[in-house]
């Protein structure tokens, strides 16, 4: 049965908002009147969802925190023996924000019509991680949806925790970069021209550093709009190129070629992959299907292709740890854990242990990277400001020596 969002007046004249199921808007209005409410606006939730999707790409993306909360609530209700459709309706009714309410209500409607949960997620009109939907589908097909939801909720929460720590660690460096750029632009645009203009009436030739800084200041003042348009154009061209897998592959190869970033990127990817594979295998999903799904969490295409190749090799009878070793990028500890897990039949446990270890390594590497960036940015910013100050002071020193 369709759901409608309504806005109505109570007997006390207060505005009340909510959702109500009904065959039509007219029926919902009558239901509201029967409750003693005066309906002001009644509109279908599905219709609003479509309009929201067409308005903004970002508005249709379900935040990771909301997805984790919904997954946890759904697992709890299913674990208590509630049918999937009823559990989804309950989650939708208690959702606090409108975006999550529209998303869960739309999924509930699809499931109530007879669609599978994974199919309902795909047709919801909202953006979800590909590996999330693939994992749900695998859980449904294997008959272990409740177990999959339980482990997925924990996995999403841990990944979100790592993201928050990394974002908080990067706040200070980003602020420093923004402030440095703002100060330099201010000096180049307003301070330098006024100070150096004092020497314009002198016949003395300006020092090369001062003249170069003055030329740079004039260029910024006259062509700032063209520079902004150029930067915008570069961004547009970059996004257009990144739509093609070939260019994304080359970009990711370039990232992996940086020694300072390679270890961080590989540890991060290995941790996500190990946790996803461990969750899927522990939930009853076959190792070949789990490898296919776990490849979706690999953000770097060179690594993703190697994981997909691993799936083909394992399907042909090769051991997982041997296939991982052949891929050539997994850390040694994770290889040893998987080999041990395959030997004693606890591969999912070993994968999750490896994921926890490398998640801690990622946090430590991120903290180290930020601690190295901060003094480097201070030195660079100090060097730029010192260059500007010297360019201003050199003509003064030169003039004093001539007077002396």
PyMOL commands that set and color helices and strands:
alter all, ss='L'
color gray80, all
select helices_A, chain A and resi 25-34+45-55+58-60+64-79+84-93+98-112+117-122+130-142+145-199+208-242+245-257+259-282+287-297+301-315+320-327+332-344+347-403
alter helices_A, ss='H'
color red, helices_A
select strands_A, chain A and resi 3-9+15-21+38-44
alter strands_A, ss='S'
color yellow, strands_A
deselect
rebuild
show_as cartoon
